[in-house]
Amino acid sequence: MPSGLPHSSRFDELTETTGTPVTAEAARMVYTRYAVGAGLAEGRRVLEIGCGGGNGLGLLGASAASLVGGDYSAALLTAAKAHYGRRIPLVRLSAERLPFRRSAFDLVLCFEASYYVPDMDAAFAEIARVLAPRGIVMFVSANPERADFIPSPYSTRYHRADEYRAILVARQFDVTVEGAFPVSPSGAGVRERVAGVARRTLQTLGLVPSTLRGRARLKGLVFRGLTALPPELPPGFSPVEPREAQTSGPVRAFKVLYVTAVKRPS
């Protein structure tokens, strides 16, 4: 196990996977990233780093020329294999040392996983290595610059939008940053505002549960109608959230960052 990496069983507690009860917004967050990824995957050789239980692999595989799902957690990969069988190759891997040849992929996806990697500098280098010229990498990440941001347990480092830009430009990528899921959406109801106040209060008191299921139980006290994630997201599982392009500087108005980078030819 790489130095500093938490025990893989802890990832099982933090990953939105089969059966996890989620709010309507969380369902949109999960579905949106895979719907966007599926659009990029069309006709390309695709690797998903941090695929978890594989809930989005079916959407990606429907349009990709080829697809490999990878994760550090053996338990999560076992769950994915139980559903997909031989449909999609699944590999246990570390993002810091990818077991693939140079230029093996046209698209690498890393959704809500980068902040669990102890050495993202090594991971950035590995992603650049396995991407073909004009290949694309997309990171989807919680935005640490939002005012009510709460870091996940066991996380190592959250990158700000400008940090993603600087790191990827230095590695010869052309970078686009978009924001999704406004922090204060227009038309937010009383229930959403109460949930926001409760979130900040619990964070201040140190009472935010450390696992997704614990957080889901807490949300169940505020929200009704939580949805359990299926083993494979069907088309149209949830609406797709719009994204807004972001210029350089702090991004404070959105909960989620979409960072898309295209590798320049050598």
Secondary structure, DSSP 8 states (H G I E B T S, - for coil): --TT---THHHHHHS--TT-EE-HHHHHHHHHHHHHHHHHHBTSEEEEET-TT-TTHHHHHHHBSEEEEEES-HHHHHHHHHHHTTSS-EEE-BTTB--S-TT-EEEEEEES-GGG-S-HHHHHHHHHHHEEEEEEEEEEEE-TTSTT----TT------HHHHHHHHHHTTEEEEEEEEEESS-TT--HHHHHHHHHHHHHHHHT---SSHHHHHHHHHTT-S--EE--SS--TTSS----EEE--SS---SEEEEEEEEEE---
